[in-house]
């Protein structure tokens, strides 16, 4: 996709170059000031000044390459323990864990988790009985996790009286208030199975009585929160019914316990610094969070915190602080992230008296694209060297700006080979438990010659109940990994073998009972349909042969890559295809990144775009989605691994905005028959483009959990 230069920006380029000259003068002054400070500061000052001097060149490139510019990110408090700078130093060359390692050995995961988890933090054991008594209002199975920083033991008999089916006490230090213990549960995956969580703690707030804007003392506030969230079995049932009927309710808290921007206090800079970990922009005026840190909450809102990779050192030592700590910042982020995910933060009285039926069926059918590149083939051995797979590209990427998450590193599945059936078994289990309806395999067919076909053929030979469909990825393979006409390794040669033959070769796939159908029709996509010599005749022959072979009707979709790249104009109107599918980021709005120009590696010559801006633009487009169009979303797109210094990439990727994108797609197809509520996702495992739903060290399962939540199951 090409963003054309706008001549009207020449004046802006001239101004930027003038700024460079001014900044060069600032460099000498910065170095002189640094020399008068402590020994660590010269490098800090000089480094910052050098980055500013480089600003002009990269800012100028951004003006040329970006169609328009998103609001730049604002730096946070660099001196805070959770600051981006300190966090980056800790993450450098380290493997993230984020919870006590001995938990891996000392605890046994719950075999059959309940639908509800209660997380109770106990620091004041004299208040524990009050909370346990309140939990008896939960009139359905729940699992109870107690993080105990009190230094005193908690008796199992005391906990069983609360009515929990499973009880677990985890001893933690008095660090990070009730928030760091909660985040450790998240990082350890303990809360992964739960769609709904109740968070409570033994709260004392003696300072509250003297606070100008908050009424009542700590005991009264605690009692009001507990009564609103528990109180009676009818009250709890009503809250749970509302959350189960409306998957977009993120948080329910007590009346008068939602605070806004007037309660930023000393936490705004901290949140800005934390958001930089994911390159996320922040609107300070949008703050709306549950004060008091007690609430019913959608599991995903907590699970997604894993993407920020919080560690112990992010949290200040306990000193009785009432504001301005990492714990206070995360308390505010709960509300911000809920709304970023397209969900709402409500008080108890905001809930409807009659919420309606629980949402049981998925909102839509999520179908991510699946890359079968991760195994050896003779062609790759010849073109790239013996042993080559896509993993070679993945691991060689170098970051281009602070916080750039490359190379991506797999966790649960490892650097796998798709020659192994066990890998597909694990992928299926992950997909099923996170709301994935099936995979759309990229299918590579070059004039009768198949490539990378082994994974899908091994799947067909197995008894693995994995729904699949295919997209004919009918573009050239090139050394640039761009599908173009230069440095072609193997090309599409329609004149040697007619495209009509393609349907014959894939007929065994289409016949398979596991093949994905919509209203009985098999779902088949073509990447660049307009490049076929005679699309109308080819498609007519495909349909005829499918009927003759007993496959039935086709739901034939072209990928909407835009007319310049191979989409038919008004194809649906002339009856060739049944519709189109959106394949982000193709044919969507590209808006320049929020990452400031002075933060980029001087060698960067690519295009950097805003993930949030693309999402916002596409959501507006979905308001008028044609009936024959199928929406799409992407985890991200970043091909640094393939094109290091000249990539296209999107910044600000995160599971919360991704969930909002998915829910907008689901809303756009909500009035269709359930089988036709298809949403295509880029991608399940495009590791060299960072479009990955599979678990990573950087994000854990958080993108998968966004899928499950968006479809209404978590």
C-alpha angles and dihedrals in degrees: 000000000000126000108204122224116255110220090205088072095067091098090053090052091051091051092050092052090052089053089056091060091051092048092052088060089049090056094065091048092049092052091050091051091047091055089061094054133066120306095262096056102068091069092044095050095040092047092052092047092049090052090051091052090054089051095089097061096046094041089052091052090050090054090053098044103035120076089211135343130251120221108282122248117257120227119243134218104308093195097057119102089238094048118133091243095054093041091052091052091052093047094049109114092344131118113235119236109151100187137061107291092218089068086076089065105027101054135056116214117241110267095211111018119207121239090251131050124194116207110197120181113202120197098137104049092189088070096048097090091055091057094042090053089052092052090064086078089073099097098190136060115293137167119231124212116185120192105200120201095155096099091230126100121253117219118234092221089058090055097045090062089069090069101243118156093212124026126190129174117200117190113222135173123254095263130123094010112248092328104069092049089051092049090051089058088051094048091049091053092240092131095043096102097051124095092186131034133186112208119197136153142185094267128193120177109172091162093060095081091063095044112114099221103035125071129217135020127283096266093051092047092049091049092049092051094048093046093049094048098039118003098129140003090250090054093050092045090052093051093047092046091054093049092047093049093049116039090189094068102103105173137015118192138160122292114273090017099105113099130194141199092307086072099057089108110161094336104085095084091046093054091047090055092047092048089055088068087074097027089246121163117227131212105202092197091062094068112134116150142157106260116212095039095248118118150117106261140184108254093232094062089062096036091055091061086079088078091067092059097220116193136186093264091060089072125077121237111266111268104149093269117176095192145003102054133118089252091056090047093053089047087061094041090062089071096038093050093045091059092041086058091055094256135120136241109218141178122232092259091052091069118101117252089227109032095177129224123342116261103250107153117065115263090233143344113269114208116180123195114253125212114209093194099109102097136065122271130175093243093057090046088056098043101039107015136276115309096020120155131155089271088076089064094043098056098045097064119117123206116257100198136014109288094018104151102221136158095038112216123208121226120178098027097034124202090324135190117224089216085082119086090204090067092057089048091055092045091052092051092051091047095049095048093050104048100265112150098195146314128269104213119210102238117206115205123161114184093317095324117115124207130190089006095134099091095053093042091050088051091053090051092052131074091234108136096224117149111222143171131177142234116205100229093206101179132108122270110232138177088248093056089230105113091238134134098258125090091004116192096183124356141198108263106184092168094063098048117015118239089237087075091065092078091055092056094049096042093102088057094049091050093054112109089226092061113117116254135183116205087343096307121117113243112234125168132192119203100210107013096165090063092068111103093237110009095178095052092042094052092045090055091048092053092047093051093047091055092046092051094049095248090120128209127356125228092206115192130184118211110245099233092144129261093276091060100041114291121133116242113240089346093158091057093057094048101243098120137021096231146307136267125218114236109192130246090024115099095358130117115281114205123182117261127267090226106108116247094239091066097063127100109259090236094060112117101160136094122274119195139184116257094198093050091053091050093049092048094048093048089058090051092051090066088078101032110160116242092244095049123094117207126232139198134190134216085216141297121237120145096181088124089064103033103023103186098023105043133137110233143164123223129204095045112165138151095248097058088041090057090051089052092051094048090051089053090049091051090051092059098033094109094055127093109279094249091056096050091103124161120184119211129201099243161358097180114356090140097167089055094043089237095133132148092175116099116279134186089241099051107012110204094325097118091049089049089052088057092051092047095046091052089054101254104103 
